[in-house]
Amino acid sequence: MSAIFKKISSSASPRINLDVNTIHYRKIDIMGTFGADHRDFQTAADAINRGKIDFTPVIESRYSFENMEDAMKAACVPGAYRVCVEMK
């Protein structure tokens, strides 16, 4: 199992608590990216879509596709990290 993180803001990073025993015994890889390209994004998106990575605990706000404009405004606020647009 892998977790892929990408910092998208220069403001203070959010903190995430990790259980190092779980990481060790389940052989979980944690990777960071710098200068990620389209292929890196696609790899992460595929893992999320297949349920390999569950981001629900860290999503700050959710918007329907019909409220895309509000979602974009929220995502542009300094310090905003995880704005989700649901395509259903």
HUGIJO-V450133 format. One record per residue. RES is the residue in one small letter. SS is DSSP state (hx for helix, st for strand, lp for the rest). OMEGA is omega in whole degrees, 0 to 359 (999 if undefined). NEAR is the number of other ideal C-beta (glycine too) atoms within 8 Angstrom. Layout:
res->RES ss->SS omega->OMEGA near->NEAR
res->RES ss->SS omega->OMEGA near->NEAR
This chain:
res->m ss->lp omega->179 near->7
res->s ss->st omega->173 near->10
res->a ss->st omega->182 near->9
res->i ss->st omega->180 near->11
res->f ss->st omega->176 near->8
res->k ss->lp omega->177 near->9
res->k ss->lp omega->183 near->6
res->i ss->lp omega->182 near->4
res->s ss->lp omega->178 near->8
res->s ss->lp omega->178 near->2
res->s ss->lp omega->185 near->6
res->a ss->lp omega->181 near->4
res->s ss->lp omega->176 near->5
res->p ss->lp omega->179 near->6
res->r ss->lp omega->177 near->4
res->i ss->lp omega->176 near->5
res->n ss->lp omega->181 near->4
res->l ss->lp omega->174 near->7
res->d ss->lp omega->185 near->6
res->v ss->hx omega->176 near->6
res->n ss->hx omega->178 near->6
res->t ss->hx omega->179 near->9
res->i ss->hx omega->182 near->10
res->h ss->hx omega->188 near->7
res->y ss->hx omega->177 near->6
res->r ss->lp omega->178 near->7
res->k ss->lp omega->180 near->6
res->i ss->lp omega->175 near->9
res->d ss->st omega->174 near->7
res->i ss->st omega->183 near->9
res->m ss->st omega->172 near->8
res->g ss->st omega->178 near->7
res->t ss->lp omega->174 near->9
res->f ss->lp omega->182 near->4
res->g ss->lp omega->181 near->4
res->a ss->lp omega->179 near->7
res->d ss->lp omega->183 near->6
res->h ss->hx omega->181 near->5
res->r ss->hx omega->177 near->6
res->d ss->hx omega->179 near->11
res->f ss->hx omega->181 near->9
res->q ss->hx omega->177 near->8
res->t ss->hx omega->179 near->9
res->a ss->hx omega->180 near->11
res->a ss->hx omega->178 near->8
res->d ss->hx omega->179 near->8
res->a ss->hx omega->178 near->11
res->i ss->hx omega->182 near->10
res->n ss->hx omega->180 near->6
res->r ss->lp omega->179 near->6
res->g ss->lp omega->179 near->6
res->k ss->lp omega->180 near->7
res->i ss->lp omega->178 near->10
res->d ss->lp omega->181 near->5
res->f ss->lp omega->184 near->9
res->t ss->hx omega->180 near->5
res->p ss->hx omega->185 near->5
res->v ss->hx omega->178 near->9
res->i ss->lp omega->184 near->10
res->e ss->lp omega->180 near->7
res->s ss->st omega->181 near->9
res->r ss->st omega->178 near->8
res->y ss->st omega->173 near->13
res->s ss->st omega->179 near->8
res->f ss->hx omega->180 near->9
res->e ss->hx omega->180 near->4
res->n ss->hx omega->181 near->8
res->m ss->hx omega->181 near->9
res->e ss->hx omega->177 near->6
res->d ss->hx omega->179 near->8
res->a ss->hx omega->180 near->13
res->m ss->hx omega->177 near->8
res->k ss->hx omega->180 near->8
res->a ss->hx omega->181 near->11
res->a ss->hx omega->182 near->8
res->c ss->lp omega->179 near->6
res->v ss->lp omega->179 near->7
res->p ss->lp omega->180 near->5
res->g ss->lp omega->177 near->7
res->a ss->lp omega->182 near->11
res->y ss->lp omega->191 near->9
res->r ss->lp omega->175 near->9
res->v ss->st omega->185 near->13
res->c ss->st omega->172 near->10
res->v ss->st omega->181 near->10
res->e ss->st omega->186 near->8
res->m ss->lp omega->182 near->4
res->k ss->lp omega->999 near->4
